Amino acid sequence: MSALDSATVWHRFRGELRKAVNESTWHIWLERMGFREVDGTTIVLEAPDDVRSWAQTRFGRVLTACAETVLGPGATVRIADPEETPPETPAVAVPRVQAPASQQLNPRLTFDQFVIGESNRLAHAAALAVAETPGLAYNPLFICGPPGLGKTHLLHSIANYVHEHGGGMTARYTTAEAFTDHFVAAIQGGDMEGFKAQYRGVDVLLVDDVQFLAQKAKTEQEFFHTFNVLHQAGAQLVLTSDRPPRDLDALEDRLRERFEAGLVCDVRPADRATRLVILRKRVAQDDVGEVDPAALDLIAERVDANIRALEGALIRVVAFGSLTGRPVTAELAAEVLAGLYPELSKKKAAPTIKEIQEGACEAFGVSMEALLSASRTQPAAFARQVAMYVARELTGATLPTIGRAFGNRNHTTVLHACRRTTERMASDREAYEAVHNLLRSLGGN
Ligand SMILES: Nc1ncnc2c1ncn2[C@@H]1O[C@H](COP(=O)(O)OP(=O)(O)OP(=O)(O)O)[C@@H](O)[C@H]1O
């Protein structure tokens, strides 16, 4: 089986599985499974002990059904012990074809789920237009704006739309960081042809956070060629960045000019009415139980920084309600949010990852050395997970960037830490308080 085949099988299997289970089952359990290989008609996954036994007993049938949808009747799934191939030493047995998490599409990020308001109307319309007629509407489409305002959501929506309605057209989502890592690995592994085939053979290429291409001369050059080959072939390019092309000072002029040649549109912070619709939609979809509409009004009113923070606030309010057995009312929401968000928004700039790490060391009484180490002993391991979660929420840094700042750990470790922290907050009062206090202390600085 070729490298691309394995990646496609994994991609489709994951998409099927994600559609087959509800959001919390996915995040708490199944998302933690990694891909190892396709062995004949068996998809081999790997997962830690707790997930492995749970997934096998509770979800064996669903896993098999998803495998059969992808590979045909008789396909099976085996879940292996990751200890045989530690996830952070991929050189041994994890196949080089494994798509970085950043390239895996989230089937739930679709146009249907995207709430349109004044702040994102143009970006949404342009994204939908390129999804419907790739290469013909605006090319490239460049979407820019601060973190957490839906740029990644729009890229995934385009890719999901093309996969579903594109009549066999192919779309590839990546981040500039994953592109860079992949390029470096291809050079080291002497597989530039394989690398080029993966990026230059698609109908739609979606690249998130292109500001990270700056000052990586070789990658930038390779990206420039990829861009030109695709553009000349009539393929669609969609790019996002935290700022408009003209402000990407560190990029070469020729690339900046290419970025500006199509349509540049921005996403801005959502207004209150849009924030409220987003919250209502999340409550309905995630099946979080009874939430008083006045509580949503209050969260929409208070949390205006970005949509990621808005969703984080909703999770915390609901978690607090369930931990204390209290109904989720405006009063409870006010209690949870008290002091936190106003202080955060007053603060001149978001805290840096370093400041978050220092805050976590102080809050949990661990040394910086322990926090950045690979040690799994407590309290360092929990402090590390919480600090990663807070960094994801407050800094807008990407998963690979956060991973690097925590002793060069990979992005799946960060993702796992964020999920684990959310999970613990919902079930453990002490964990909840720890996260809340750390967020508060950083906001109050
Ligand atoms: N208009 C919207 N409707 C519904 N959900 C939204 C909307 N905008 C953002 N979100 C949700 O907010 C969260 C953050 O959005 P997203 O990751 O797309 O932001 P981003 O602009 O790409 O940020 P970053 O630059 O940090 O990657 C996601 O869960 C996304 O689904």
PDBQT file of the ligand as one rigid body, heavy atoms in Angstrom, charges set to zero:
ROOT
HETATM    1  N1  LIG A 501     -18.622  32.325  12.982  1.00  0.00    +0.000 N 
HETATM    2  C1  LIG A 501     -18.464  31.227  13.710  1.00  0.00    +0.000 A 
HETATM    3  N2  LIG A 501     -19.470  30.348  13.869  1.00  0.00    +0.000 NA
HETATM    4  C2  LIG A 501     -19.316  29.253  14.648  1.00  0.00    +0.000 A 
HETATM    5  N3  LIG A 501     -18.167  28.912  15.262  1.00  0.00    +0.000 NA
HETATM    6  C3  LIG A 501     -17.124  29.736  15.120  1.00  0.00    +0.000 A 
HETATM    7  C4  LIG A 501     -17.207  30.924  14.333  1.00  0.00    +0.000 A 
HETATM    8  N4  LIG A 501     -16.020  31.549  14.371  1.00  0.00    +0.000 NA
HETATM    9  C5  LIG A 501     -15.222  30.780  15.134  1.00  0.00    +0.000 A 
HETATM   10  N5  LIG A 501     -15.877  29.703  15.582  1.00  0.00    +0.000 N 
HETATM   11  C6  LIG A 501     -15.338  28.628  16.458  1.00  0.00    +0.000 C 
HETATM   12  O1  LIG A 501     -14.363  29.251  17.306  1.00  0.00    +0.000 OA
HETATM   13  C7  LIG A 501     -13.235  28.394  17.496  1.00  0.00    +0.000 C 
HETATM   14  C8  LIG A 501     -11.970  29.097  17.044  1.00  0.00    +0.000 C 
HETATM   15  O2  LIG A 501     -12.050  29.321  15.618  1.00  0.00    +0.000 OA
HETATM   16  P1  LIG A 501     -10.836  29.016  14.610  1.00  0.00    +0.000 P 
HETATM   17  O3  LIG A 501      -9.951  27.945  15.161  1.00  0.00    +0.000 OA
HETATM   18  O4  LIG A 501     -11.404  28.818  13.256  1.00  0.00    +0.000 OA
HETATM   19  O5  LIG A 501     -10.078  30.411  14.708  1.00  0.00    +0.000 OA
HETATM   20  P2  LIG A 501      -8.830  30.959  13.875  1.00  0.00    +0.000 P 
HETATM   21  O6  LIG A 501      -9.236  32.317  13.388  1.00  0.00    +0.000 OA
HETATM   22  O7  LIG A 501      -8.371  29.981  12.867  1.00  0.00    +0.000 OA
HETATM   23  O8  LIG A 501      -7.758  31.108  15.011  1.00  0.00    +0.000 OA
HETATM   24  P3  LIG A 501      -6.157  30.770  14.996  1.00  0.00    +0.000 P 
HETATM   25  O9  LIG A 501      -5.552  31.851  14.180  1.00  0.00    +0.000 OA
HETATM   26  O10 LIG A 501      -5.811  30.825  16.446  1.00  0.00    +0.000 OA
HETATM   27  O11 LIG A 501      -5.995  29.414  14.407  1.00  0.00    +0.000 OA
HETATM   28  C9  LIG A 501     -13.538  27.134  16.701  1.00  0.00    +0.000 C 
HETATM   29  O12 LIG A 501     -14.092  26.178  17.578  1.00  0.00    +0.000 OA
HETATM   30  C10 LIG A 501     -14.579  27.578  15.680  1.00  0.00    +0.000 C 
HETATM   31  O13 LIG A 501     -15.420  26.510  15.283  1.00  0.00    +0.000 OA
ENDROOT
TORSDOF 0
